[in-house]
Amino acid sequence: MGAQILTLLSGMVRVAIPISFAALAGMLSERVGIVNMGLEGIMLIGSFFGVVGSYLSGSAWIGLLFAIAAGAVTGLVLAVLTVGFKCEHVLAGLGINMFASGITVVLLQAIWNSKGKSEMVAGLGKWKLPVISQIPIIKDIIGNISPLFYLLVLCVLLLWMLLYRTPTGLRILVIGENPELAGTMGVNVYLVQYLFVIISGMLAAVGGAYLSIGDIDMFSKDMVSGRGYIALAMVILGNWKPTWVALAGLVYGFAESMQFRLQAVSIPPQLVQMLPYLFTILVLLFARRKSMAPAASGKHYYQKGE
Amino acid sequence: MSKAKKLVYILISFLLSVMIASAIIAFSGYSPSEAYSAMISGAFGSTYNLAQTIGTSIPLIFAGLAMAAGAKTGIFNIGIEGQILMGALPAAIAGHYIKGIPAVLHIPLCILLAAVCGGLWALLAALIKNRLHISEVIITIMLNYVALYLVEYLVNYPFKSEGMIVRTEEIQESAELAVLIPHTRLNAGIIIALFLVVAFWFFFYRTKLGYELRATGSNLKAAETAGISNRKNIMISMFLSGAIAGIGGAVEVMGVQGYYISNMTTGYGFSGIAIAVMGGNEALGTLASALLFGALSAGSSSMNRTTNIPGEFITVLQALIIIFVSTPGIILAVEKIIRRKKVAA
């Protein structure tokens, strides 16, 4: 029984990694007023280019860099559309998602001559850190885990410091609540928005890359399967706060790793597969009512003279 | 923007999307001219192909109208994919298990059931949205997955037909929509689709309720001040949207397949987004762009046979269309640059 619980918990952390990365990405973008509906697509681009980079170079770390670069470019596109051209955020994001879903298959066919899967490539592997892999219980949960887990922890720390301990963080918070005010204060709102939507793209792409080179070491068609949207739900559950948003990923991770356990039992697989999505809706239903959503999230801001 | 100007922008956006998609095709090592000529002959090359094109458009008309109905009230109903399923399966079940009634009763009964089921599924999203004040996009997407797995379960277990293939039993003859040109997808469902196009226009522009829904869509606060209940309108609009989607699912079952089979409607809901965006959320515009997408889709399956280019190329094109049409600023900016160059020259 104890061993089973530990497997469950370690599964929970693994499943949470991509969701937490994407949820952090979604939170950051909303903090500067841009709803990143494109998370799903950016993750997919990340998982695809992670594999491409690893395939071309033979190194999964180069693959990760490819993913981050592709995520930055896609984030830039989202920023140009929403900040630059005032496109409805939802439509810009959905456009990116559909684009990603199509382009990855077109390129999959072009590179590997397959419509479903890429070849196996070098993966990021797992890290067994000296101290952590010695502590009882902890070692069974995160003793042998993807290096991206540690990157995630680092990102949570950095984002927390950025938002609450730096002048830039203060600017971000003001932009999220009242961009006009930030503008009159002399903040270059557009610059901050562009910058952090691009970083949001990079974070989401790392989440996507985890799914491919961090887990199964290949790309398969539409492998993100809704995780980008689930991440948006986790942003709400985590109340737009970095630590809580990342932890919300764990809540989801718990539900999905329960699913893996249940698949062993004789419940029809379709009903089991439905659970994570049902769970996400339920979580939202019972999430705290008093939300800390940035007031200006999703609204267009016009700089003076426009 | 005037109507004529809007139309010109949409056409330019479309051409721009086609050009970029061609560049992507060329970059991936295929020949764009080969791709497009295969598509055009596949879509219009013969009476058979033309019938196939119009037949392929039928579910797209429903999906586009469903999306547009939500958008008129300011809602992004991304749940059409699931609502189509929630209409398709009940229609297949009612089509098979109800026996001994004439077609004039059986067909409307199946359609009505599909409309109600699709509508209720969408209504669920509206209820959650009203209660939580969070984006309907997340909720409807989650409900898509729930619907997908629920329907997959139902067709794999309780309603699975005899035999190896995972599908429902065939519907009774009295529930079949007549095929208009043999061996094509063109069936009597087109009549229902065209009827809905007209009904859509009439409802939104000639009835008080339709006017109120549009008021909610254009300005929530102003509508509220004018004594309109936005919450109620969001529920009505979602129900209508889901009902149209559900009918679309039923028509695929009753007019094309004759039963429900896994993945038979995959992707229609997402095409519906592009179709409604390109059609400006208007009845006629949606009809026109659904026909265009029908041609693209029918053409792409023949392209798939003759060239090696995956059909997902269409998804890329659709995505570009959504992006360009919903961002008129891009073309305005290009126009400005061209004007400046002209002045300079």
Interface residues (C-beta under 8 A of the other chain):
Chain A: V35 M37 L81 G84 F85 K86 C87 E88 V90 L91 A92 L94 G95 I96 N97 M98 F99 A100 S101 G102 I103 V105 V106 L107 L108 Q109 A110 K115 S225 G226 Y229 I230 L232 A233 I236 P268 Q270 L271 Q273 M274 Y277 L278 T280 I281 L284 L285 A287
Chain B: I24 I25 S28 G29 Y30 F76 I78 I128 R131 L132 I134 S135 V137 I138 I139 I141 M142 L143 Y145 V146 Y149 L150 E152 Y153 N156 Y157 F270 I273 A274 V277 N308 I309 P310 E312 F313 I314 T315 V316 L317 Q318 A319 L320 I322 I323 S326 T327 G329 I330 A333
